[in-house]
Protein backbone atom coordinates (compact mmCIF):
# COMPACT_ATOMS: atom_id res chain seq x y z
CA UNK A 1 0.00 0.00 0.00
CA UNK A 2 1.38 3.42 -0.93
CA UNK A 3 0.79 5.87 1.89
CA UNK A 4 -0.05 9.50 1.16
CA UNK A 5 2.20 11.62 3.33
CA UNK A 6 2.82 15.32 3.62
CA UNK A 7 -0.73 16.44 2.77
CA UNK A 8 -1.35 19.76 4.53
CA UNK A 9 -4.50 19.85 6.66
CA UNK A 10 -3.76 23.17 8.37
CA UNK A 11 -1.56 25.94 7.05
CA UNK A 12 0.90 27.73 9.35
CA UNK A 13 -1.10 29.97 11.68
CA UNK A 14 -1.31 30.88 15.37
CA UNK A 15 -3.41 28.65 17.62
CA UNK A 16 -6.94 29.63 18.56
CA UNK A 17 -7.81 30.32 22.19
CA UNK A 18 -10.84 28.54 23.64
CA UNK A 19 -12.69 31.78 24.35
CA UNK A 20 -15.28 30.57 26.85
CA UNK A 21 -12.88 28.38 28.82
CA UNK A 22 -13.32 28.75 32.59
CA UNK A 23 -9.68 28.02 33.42
CA UNK A 24 -8.06 25.35 35.60
CA UNK A 25 -9.25 24.48 39.08
CA UNK A 26 -6.91 23.88 41.99
CA UNK A 27 -7.19 21.56 44.98
CA UNK A 28 -3.55 21.98 45.99
CA UNK A 29 -1.35 25.09 45.87
CA UNK A 30 1.51 23.05 44.37
CA UNK A 31 -0.31 22.90 41.04
CA UNK A 32 -0.52 26.70 40.87
CA UNK A 33 3.28 26.82 40.62
CA UNK A 34 3.15 24.66 37.51
CA UNK A 35 -0.14 25.74 35.94
CA UNK A 36 -0.85 29.44 36.26
CA UNK A 37 -4.48 30.48 36.90
CA UNK A 38 -4.26 32.75 33.82
CA UNK A 39 -3.01 29.95 31.53
CA UNK A 40 -4.97 29.66 28.28
CA UNK A 41 -6.32 26.53 26.62
CA UNK A 42 -5.37 26.51 22.93
CA UNK A 43 -6.92 24.71 19.97
CA UNK A 44 -4.07 23.69 17.65
CA UNK A 45 -6.17 21.74 15.14
CA UNK A 46 -9.80 20.81 14.56
CA UNK A 47 -11.20 18.12 12.28
CA UNK A 48 -10.23 14.75 13.73
CA UNK A 49 -12.55 11.93 14.77
CA UNK A 50 -11.40 10.39 18.06
CA UNK A 51 -7.90 11.81 18.53
CA UNK A 52 -5.52 9.50 20.39
CA UNK A 53 -1.92 8.44 20.93
CA UNK A 54 -0.05 11.79 21.09
CA UNK A 55 3.74 11.53 21.23
CA UNK A 56 6.41 14.25 21.03
CA UNK A 57 8.99 13.74 18.30
CA UNK A 58 12.15 15.25 19.79
CA UNK A 59 14.30 14.79 16.70
CA UNK A 60 11.87 16.53 14.35
CA UNK A 61 10.37 19.00 16.86
CA UNK A 62 6.76 18.05 16.19
CA UNK A 63 3.76 16.38 17.80
CA UNK A 64 2.43 13.18 16.24
CA UNK A 65 -0.99 11.77 17.06
CA UNK A 66 -3.64 9.39 15.74
CA UNK A 67 -6.90 10.32 14.08
CA UNK A 68 -8.28 6.85 14.75
CA UNK A 69 -11.57 6.80 12.87
CA UNK A 70 -10.19 8.74 9.88
CA UNK A 71 -7.36 6.18 9.82
CA UNK A 72 -4.33 8.45 9.76
CA UNK A 73 -1.43 9.67 11.86
CA UNK A 74 -1.02 13.45 11.87
CA UNK A 75 1.85 15.78 12.60
CA UNK A 76 1.61 19.25 14.22
CA UNK A 77 4.54 21.68 13.87
CA UNK A 78 5.36 24.74 16.03
CA UNK A 79 4.45 27.09 13.15
CA UNK A 80 0.91 25.77 13.39
CA UNK A 81 0.75 23.61 10.29
CA UNK A 82 -0.67 20.10 10.41
CA UNK A 83 0.23 17.38 7.91
CA UNK A 84 -0.79 13.80 7.29
CA UNK A 85 2.20 11.65 8.25
CA UNK A 86 0.67 8.20 7.62
CA UNK A 87 -2.56 7.73 5.68
CA UNK A 88 -4.97 4.80 5.42
CA UNK A 89 -3.79 3.24 8.66
CA UNK A 90 -5.33 0.12 10.13
CA UNK A 91 -6.99 2.16 12.90
CA UNK A 92 -3.79 3.15 14.70
CA UNK A 93 -4.37 4.23 18.30
CA UNK A 94 -1.31 4.42 20.59
CA UNK A 95 2.14 5.45 19.37
CA UNK A 96 5.65 5.52 20.84
CA UNK A 97 9.25 5.96 19.75
CA UNK A 98 11.91 3.31 20.20
CA UNK A 99 15.19 4.38 21.86
CA UNK A 100 16.71 5.43 18.51
CA UNK A 101 14.20 8.30 18.42
CA UNK A 102 13.31 7.54 14.80
CA UNK A 103 11.53 4.18 14.67
CA UNK A 104 7.92 4.35 15.81
CA UNK A 105 5.74 1.57 17.18
CA UNK A 106 1.97 1.69 16.78
CA UNK A 107 -1.06 -0.05 18.28
CA UNK A 108 -3.25 -1.18 15.39
CA UNK A 109 -6.87 -2.09 16.00
CA UNK A 110 -7.49 -3.24 12.42
CA UNK A 111 -4.63 -5.72 12.09
CA UNK A 112 -4.72 -6.44 15.84
CA UNK A 113 -0.99 -5.98 16.23
CA UNK A 114 1.94 -3.82 17.21
CA UNK A 115 3.51 -2.42 14.05
CA UNK A 116 6.64 -0.36 13.46
CA UNK A 117 7.62 2.28 10.95
CA UNK A 118 10.49 4.61 10.08
CA UNK A 119 10.39 8.28 9.15
CA UNK A 120 8.16 7.42 6.19
CA UNK A 121 6.66 4.28 4.74
CA UNK A 122 4.22 1.56 5.59
CA UNK A 123 3.95 0.44 9.22
CA UNK A 124 4.84 -3.25 9.25
CA UNK A 125 3.19 -5.75 11.63
CA UNK A 126 5.64 -6.86 14.30
CA UNK A 127 3.87 -8.37 17.33
CA UNK A 128 0.70 -10.22 16.31
CA UNK A 129 0.13 -13.28 18.51
CA UNK A 130 0.38 -14.52 22.06
CA UNK A 131 0.87 -18.27 22.37
CA UNK A 132 -0.35 -18.78 18.83
CA UNK A 133 -3.55 -16.74 19.20
CA UNK A 134 -4.21 -13.32 17.72
CA UNK A 135 -4.07 -10.34 20.02
CA UNK A 136 -7.35 -8.54 20.77
CA UNK A 137 -6.72 -4.94 19.67
CA UNK A 138 -3.60 -3.26 21.14
CA UNK A 139 -4.47 0.18 22.47
CA UNK A 140 -1.65 2.04 24.26
CA UNK A 141 2.10 1.55 24.22
CA UNK A 142 5.21 2.73 26.07
CA UNK A 143 8.92 1.88 25.93
CA UNK A 144 10.87 1.20 29.10
CA UNK A 145 14.34 2.49 29.92
CA UNK A 146 15.74 -0.94 28.98
CA UNK A 147 14.12 -0.80 25.53
CA UNK A 148 11.34 -3.26 26.36
CA UNK A 149 7.94 -2.51 24.84
CA UNK A 150 4.87 -2.56 27.06
CA UNK A 151 1.34 -2.43 25.65
CA UNK A 152 -2.28 -2.90 26.64
CA UNK A 153 -4.62 -5.23 24.76
CA UNK A 154 -8.34 -4.62 25.42
CA UNK A 155 -11.14 -5.59 23.04
CA UNK A 156 -12.35 -2.12 22.01
CA UNK A 157 -11.01 -2.41 18.46
CA UNK A 158 -12.88 -5.65 17.76
CA UNK A 159 -16.12 -4.64 19.49
CA UNK A 160 -16.62 -1.01 18.39
CA UNK A 161 -17.20 -0.89 14.60
CA UNK A 162 -15.86 2.60 13.93
CA UNK A 163 -12.56 1.87 15.73
CA UNK A 164 -11.53 -1.34 14.00
CA UNK A 165 -12.93 -4.57 12.61
CA UNK A 166 -15.57 -6.60 14.42
CA UNK A 167 -14.32 -10.02 15.46
CA UNK A 168 -14.56 -12.59 18.21
CA UNK A 169 -11.52 -12.58 20.51
CA UNK A 170 -9.22 -15.57 20.29
CA UNK A 171 -7.79 -14.93 23.75
CA UNK A 172 -9.86 -15.43 26.89
CA UNK A 173 -8.10 -12.57 28.70
CA UNK A 174 -7.37 -8.86 28.27
CA UNK A 175 -3.87 -8.11 29.39
CA UNK A 176 -0.79 -5.92 29.55
CA UNK A 177 2.28 -7.38 27.84
CA UNK A 178 6.03 -6.82 27.84
CA UNK A 179 7.97 -7.49 24.65
CA UNK A 180 11.76 -7.89 24.67
CA UNK A 181 13.01 -6.94 21.17
CA UNK A 182 16.43 -8.53 21.73
CA UNK A 183 14.96 -11.93 22.57
CA UNK A 184 11.77 -11.50 20.57
CA UNK A 185 9.98 -12.65 23.72
CA UNK A 186 6.42 -11.65 24.63
CA UNK A 187 5.37 -11.91 28.29
CA UNK A 188 1.87 -11.58 29.70
CA UNK A 189 2.32 -9.39 32.77
CA UNK A 190 -1.17 -8.80 34.23
CA UNK A 191 -4.84 -9.26 33.36
CA UNK A 192 -7.61 -6.66 33.55
CA UNK A 193 -11.24 -6.21 32.59
CA UNK A 194 -10.22 -3.71 29.87
CA UNK A 195 -6.61 -2.43 30.13
CA UNK A 196 -5.97 0.92 28.50
CA UNK A 197 -3.42 3.65 29.29
CA UNK A 198 -0.05 2.91 30.86
CA UNK A 199 3.01 4.81 32.07
CA UNK A 200 6.04 4.40 34.33
CA UNK A 201 7.00 6.47 37.36
CA UNK A 202 10.10 8.66 36.78
CA UNK A 203 12.41 6.07 38.36
CA UNK A 204 10.80 3.17 36.51
CA UNK A 205 9.96 1.37 39.75
CA UNK A 206 6.19 1.72 39.36
CA UNK A 207 3.93 0.88 36.44
CA UNK A 208 0.53 2.56 36.20
CA UNK A 209 -2.25 0.96 34.13
CA UNK A 210 -5.81 2.15 33.68
CA UNK A 211 -8.70 -0.31 33.67
CA UNK A 212 -11.55 1.26 31.70
CA UNK A 213 -14.23 -1.40 31.46
CA UNK A 214 -16.81 1.31 32.17
CA UNK A 215 -16.49 2.06 28.43
CA UNK A 216 -17.58 -1.52 27.65
CA UNK A 217 -20.51 -2.14 30.00
CA UNK A 218 -18.24 -2.81 32.98
CA UNK A 219 -17.65 -0.68 36.06
CA UNK A 220 -13.89 -0.03 36.19
CA UNK A 221 -12.73 3.58 35.78
CA UNK A 222 -9.48 3.49 37.69
CA UNK A 223 -5.71 3.63 37.47
CA UNK A 224 -3.87 0.80 39.17
CA UNK A 225 -0.22 0.72 40.20
CA UNK A 226 2.33 -2.10 40.35
CA UNK A 227 5.86 -2.39 41.64
CA UNK A 228 8.25 -3.37 38.83
CA UNK A 229 11.21 -5.72 39.29
CA UNK A 230 13.16 -8.29 37.34
CA UNK A 231 10.70 -10.87 38.64
CA UNK A 232 7.72 -9.02 37.12
CA UNK A 233 4.88 -6.98 38.64
CA UNK A 234 3.79 -7.07 42.28
CA UNK A 235 1.90 -5.15 44.99
CA UNK A 236 -1.06 -4.35 42.80
CA UNK A 237 -3.35 -1.62 44.14
CA UNK A 238 -5.91 0.94 43.01
CA UNK A 239 -4.13 4.27 42.69
CA UNK A 240 -7.07 6.55 41.82
CA UNK A 241 -10.44 6.77 40.10
CA UNK A 242 -11.94 9.53 37.96
CA UNK A 243 -15.47 10.67 38.62
CA UNK A 244 -16.60 11.30 35.05
CA UNK A 245 -15.90 8.86 32.24
CA UNK A 246 -12.67 6.89 32.26
CA UNK A 247 -8.92 7.51 32.67
CA UNK A 248 -8.42 6.63 29.00
CA UNK A 249 -4.80 7.77 28.63
CA UNK A 250 -2.38 9.53 30.97
CA UNK A 251 1.21 10.64 31.43
CA UNK A 252 3.56 10.94 34.42
CA UNK A 253 5.80 13.99 34.82
CA UNK A 254 9.22 14.30 36.48
CA UNK A 255 7.59 14.95 39.88
CA UNK A 256 5.69 11.67 39.67
CA UNK A 257 2.38 13.49 39.11
CA UNK A 258 -0.15 11.65 36.96
CA UNK A 259 -1.97 13.75 34.34
CA UNK A 260 -5.02 11.68 33.46
CA UNK A 261 -7.78 12.15 30.94
CA UNK A 262 -11.47 11.94 31.81
CA UNK A 263 -14.74 13.00 30.24
CA UNK A 264 -14.44 16.51 31.67
CA UNK A 265 -10.72 17.14 31.13
CA UNK A 266 -7.30 16.39 32.60
CA UNK A 267 -7.09 15.49 36.29
CA UNK A 268 -3.72 15.77 38.02
CA UNK A 269 -2.81 13.43 40.89
CA UNK A 270 0.14 13.48 43.30
CA UNK A 271 2.15 10.25 43.80
CA UNK A 272 0.07 9.49 46.91
CA UNK A 273 -3.15 9.53 44.85
CA UNK A 274 -4.35 12.92 46.09
CA UNK A 275 -5.95 15.06 43.38
CA UNK A 276 -4.13 18.38 42.85
CA UNK A 277 -6.59 19.95 40.43
CA UNK A 278 -7.87 19.67 36.88
CA UNK A 279 -7.87 21.26 33.44
CA UNK A 280 -11.41 21.28 32.00
CA UNK A 281 -11.72 20.57 28.28
CA UNK A 282 -14.67 21.30 25.96
CA UNK A 283 -14.57 17.72 24.63
CA UNK A 284 -13.73 14.36 26.12
CA UNK A 285 -9.96 14.01 26.40
CA UNK A 286 -8.61 10.70 25.11
CA UNK A 287 -4.90 11.02 25.83
CA UNK A 288 -2.17 13.57 26.46
CA UNK A 289 1.61 14.05 26.40
CA UNK A 290 4.28 16.58 27.22
CA UNK A 291 6.37 18.28 24.54
CA UNK A 292 7.27 21.56 22.92
CA UNK A 293 10.30 23.71 23.58
CA UNK A 294 11.91 22.61 26.86
CA UNK A 295 8.98 20.23 27.44
CA UNK A 296 6.79 23.02 28.82
CA UNK A 297 3.56 22.23 26.94
CA UNK A 298 0.83 19.70 27.66
CA UNK A 299 -0.80 18.44 24.46
CA UNK A 300 -4.31 16.99 24.78
CA UNK A 301 -5.88 14.72 22.17
CA UNK A 302 -9.62 15.32 22.44
CA UNK A 303 -12.39 14.03 20.19
CA UNK A 304 -12.20 16.42 17.22
CA UNK A 305 -9.40 18.67 18.44
CA UNK A 306 -5.76 18.80 19.39
CA UNK A 307 -5.56 21.08 22.43
CA UNK A 308 -2.62 22.46 24.40
CA UNK A 309 -1.81 24.40 27.54
CA UNK A 310 1.58 25.85 28.47
CA UNK A 311 3.29 25.05 31.77
CA UNK A 312 5.47 27.25 33.97
CA UNK A 313 8.17 24.57 34.32
CA UNK A 314 9.45 21.67 32.22
CA UNK A 315 7.38 18.54 32.78
CA UNK A 316 10.16 16.07 32.01
N, C-alpha and C positions, 0 to 999 in steps of 0.2 A: 504494500500500500504506500503510495506517495503522499506524504503529509504536506499540507499547505502551511508554511511558516512565514512569519514576518508580515502578515496582513494587519494593517493598522485599524484598530477599533476606536481609538481615541487619539486625537492629535495632541501635540504638546500644549498644555494649558494649565493654569493654576487649579488647585482643588476647589471644590465648592464647600462652603460651610453649611452644616445642618442648622438652618436658621432658628428653628423652634426647639432646639435641644435644651433641656433643662440643666445640663451640667452634671458632673459626678456627684455622688453622695459619699459621705465619709462616716465610718464607724470607729475609726482609729486615727489619731493625729499623725501617725507615721506615714500614712498614705498621702497626706497633704504635702509632705516634703518631696514626693515623687510625682504626684499628679496635682498640679495647681488647680484651685477652684475655677480660675478663669480659662483653663484649657478648652480648646475648641475641638469638636468632633468634625472631621473632614470626610467628604465623599470623594474618593479618588477615581471611581469608575462606577457606572450604572449600566445594567443590561445583561447580567448573568442570571442563570437559573440554578439555585443551590450552590453558592460559592463554598469552597472547601479547600483543605490542604495547603494553606499558605506557607511558604518557606523563603527565607532571605538568601539570595544568591550573592555571597560576598565577593566572588571573583568578578562578576559582571555588574555589581551594584544595581540590583533590580529585585523586585518581588515577584515570585512565581506563585500561581495558585490555580486551582481546578474550577472550571465551570462544568460541574458534573453532568447535568442534564443536557447541556449543549455539546457535551463530549469534546472538550478542548482544555488545554492548559494555556493560561494567559501570562503575560509578563507586563508589569508596571515599572516604568522608569521615573527617576526623580524629576524629569522635565514634564511629567504628566501624561506622556503618551502610553498607550496600552496596545500591545501586539499579541497576535496569536502565535504561541510558541510551538504547540503541538495540536494538530487538528484531527478530527475523527478518531478520538481516543475510544477505548473500550470502557467508558465510564470511569475514568481515573478519579479517585478521591484523594487519599493522602499522598504526600510527596516528601522526600528527604534527599539530602546529598550524602554520598559516601565520603570517606575521609579525603579523597583527592580533590574535593571541592568542585568537580566537574561532572562526574557520573551521578545521575539521579536514579532513585528507585521510586516506584509508583505502586499504589494499591489499585488494582483494576477490579471493578465489580463484574464487567462483562466477561472477561476471560478467567475470572476467579483466580487471580495470581498476583504475585509480586513481579513487576517487570523492571527493566533498567534501560536507560538511554544515555547518550552523550549530549553534546551541545546541540546537535540537530539529529534528526533521523527517527526511525521507527522504534518505539519502546519494544524490547524483546522480552517475552515471558522468561522468567528465571526460576521462581519458586511456585510450583503448581499443585503439589500433592503432599499429603501427610500420610505415611504408611500406606501408600498406594491409592488413597482416596482423594478426590478433588477437594481443594479448600472451599469454604463457603463463599465469602466475598470480602477479601482483605479491605480494611477500612482506613486505619491510621498506622503510621510507621515512623520509627526513630532509629538512630544509629548510636550505639554506645561508644564510649571512649576507646574500647578495644577493637572497634570496627564491626562488632556483631550487630545484626539487624533484628530489631524487635518489631512485631506487628500484631494488630488485633484482627480477629476473623469472625465477625458476627454474620448474620444472615440477611442483613438489610438489602444487599444487592441482588439477592435471588428471591426476595419476597415483595419488593416494591418495584413495580413495573418501570417507572420512569428513571430509576437509578441503576438499572442493570438488565439482566435477563432472567425471567422466572424459571425456577428449577427447584427440584427437591434436593435437599442437602444429602451428601453422601456420608458426611461425618455425623455422629450422634452427640457432638459437643461443639461449643463455641468458645474459642480459646485465645490466649496470647501465646505467641511463639517467639523463639530465639533462633536465628539462623547464623551459623558460623561460616562465612565465605571461604575461609582457608580449608576447612574440612568438608565443606558442602554438607553440613549436618544441621538438620532441623529438629529442634526440641520443643515439645509442648510444655509450657511453663505453668499455666494455671487456667482453670475453666471459669466461665461466667455465664450469666443468662444472655447478655448481649454486650461483649466487650467493645470498647470504642476508642476514646482518646488515651494516649499514654505519654509519659515524660519521666525523666530522671531528676532527682535532686541534684544540686550543683556538685556534690562530691560523688555522685553515682552510687551511693549506698542505699538509696530508696528508689523504688519504682512506683509510680502512681498510674493507676488504670481506672478509667470510668466504666461503670456498668450502666447501660442506658436502655434497659428492657422496657422502660415506660414508653418508649417510642414504638414498641412492638407488642402492645397489650400486656406488658408485664408491669412491675411496680418499682423497679430499680431506677434511681436517678442520683447516683452517688459516685464519688471518687474513692477508691480503695488504695491503700498503701501496702507495700511489701518491703522487707529488708532483702537486699541483694548480696549474694556471696557466691563463691565458686561452686557451692553445693546446690545453688538454685535460689528460689524465693521462699521466704518464711515470714512469720509474724504478721499474717494478713489481718488488716483491720479497716473499718470504715473511717476514712479521713474527713469527709464532709458530704453534705447533700445540698443541692440547689432547690429553691422553693418552686420556681417556675420552669417547666420544661425539663431539659436534661443537660448535664455537663458534657456536651457533645465532644468538643475538643478543648485543649488547654495547654498552657506553657508554664514553665517554672523559671523564674528569674534568678539572678546571682545571689539574692537574699534568701532564696528558698521559698518565696511567695508563689502561690499558684494563681494564675490568671485564667479563670474558667468561663467558658461560654454558658449561656442559659437563654431561655426565651426572651428575657427582658434586657439582656446585655452581658457585660463581662463582670464577674464577681471575683474579688481578690481576697485570697485567704493567706494568713500567716502559717508558718510551719507547724504550729500547734492546732491548726484547724479553725482558729478564730477568724471571722470575716472582718476585713479591714475597710471595705467599702465596695462600690460598684460603679461601672460606667454604663448608663442606659444607652440602648441602641434602638433606632426606629424599626428595625427588623430583627428577626431571630438570628443570633450570632451562631455560626456553625463551627468556627475555629479561629485561631489567632496566632500571631508570632511577632517576635521582636525583630527590628531591622533598622534600615536607614543609616544616616551618617552617625557614627559613634554608637550605634544601637540605641538610639533615644526615641524610637517611634514604635508604637504598638499598632500593628495592622490587624484588622478584623474582617474576616470573610463572613458577610451576612448573606441573606438570600439572593437579592439582586444587586448588591453593592459590595464594593471594596471600600471599607472605612479605615480611618486612621486617627490616632490621637498622639500628640507629642508629649514626651516625658521630660522631667527636669534633670534626670540622671540616666546614665547608661543602664540598660536592663541586664546586660550580660558582660 
